[in-house]
């Protein structure tokens, strides 16, 4: 199962890198979303996949699944949603203001305006 | 156990929430923000005194015991940084009353300003590596908003780059935490340290070196060390002066704090990564100095000086002996104070002249002697002229470098002072001396009111330098904790 997860994470990172290297701002944002998803899956896999009962104490199970990675992912996902939402708004606003969503057009030094 | 140490996080948090509801009433916002800022300073001061007397303070949130719940820890290093942060934020706040403009004030400037402080103080106080990530994100989210608030073209353009860089570095941070968790199986920083100590009896395993370097990349991006500072000159150029002062003084220092904390607490077994850190620090000094000399733009000169300072501090950390760590802690606090003062002074110069290009400015000291002399003192302090505050820290770092037989680093640190002095004197000679000019926006600039804030900082910095004898016990206590992780571990785990 871990091997499968490793492939999934690797493919997500690969697509994310490809998208982030493109010129359209929207594709870059989708890329950052996939990048953070890959990172979240990595936390889940690193914490160990399900190897026991649900982590509710009081049962007579021999082993319990580690609940911490899920809690961490929950936090990280909320944060990445927030950042992605902000990024989308920023992209829209800068499209209005700068007249382009091509990052090539956003080059330039401080002195340009 | 003390609830005191959570106050510097809670006060700005509640203030920020209250300020959201007051967004159209500017006077009310200013009053609330000032009161809370003073409250934070008092709380931070009480924490420093408490830590001085009783040692490291820790708080297990919701009373979950140390390795299981989230822990907040205040040792002397973080307590001093929280105090400095509170002072800087207060000063930037009273500066922004006169300079930030009504539009920004109506669009939640003060609220976001307070949320930024939540993130910074939280990052300094937390004792849990994942919480460090969370507070980083709180801080970054506020910094994105502060950077883009106002919506001019340059701000939008630079915000996109800044955001993209930080999103990628946050993903790397999550990855690094995931790897660390899979190796040691805990998130509490003190517990991580003991676990790594158990693993590394026969030398550090390779995976931990990988994690160490990943952390260096993540925090180095925030702290702008040598190959990772590329985003900074552009992004920090865009926002107005008080925001720039906050960013330049605090945000990079959070990265430096995190490198210091993780390296001295987790990875002190691994001298290879310390070697890497030392090389990168020296290169930061060199490249920062080159940038500072090369530019004819006052903002850029000081922005490149941030990179120099980060290099000097991290060089002190990487040598890892008593003198160098004491020097690094001392220099870190000095640098926060003086960088904020310089950026605020530059804000005044720009509000008078309307430009930051040195070629279009001259003769300011004839009509603004107060501004000129404050800038002169701040410049001397930055370069480390005794008895001002930069001197003691740099002296200790160089002394530590020589004791640690890292002569090249010590020499470069020493030489960088001269070139830093040259770069700021260039501003002074070209901008303040010479022929008197008139500028278009001159009448509107409330120079006298604006000058209060940087003068406060320069006075504090001068006192910090002159009174170094009485401040040194605090600094030494901070350095002791950094040098001996067991003090930290015992305080957190054996309550």
Interface residues (C-beta under 8 A of the other chain):
Chain A: X20 X25 X28 X32 X35 X36 X38 X39 X40 X42 X43 X45 X46 X47 X48 X68 X69 X72 X75 X76 X79 X80 X82 X83 X86 X87 X90 X91 X93 X94 X97 X98 X103 X106 X108 X110 X112 X113
Chain B: X130 X133 X134 X137 X140 X141 X144 X145 X148 X151 X152 X153 X154 X156 X157 X159 X160 X161 X163 X164 X167 X168 X170 X171 X172 X174 X175 X177 X178 X179 X181 X182 X187 X234 X237 X238 X297 X300
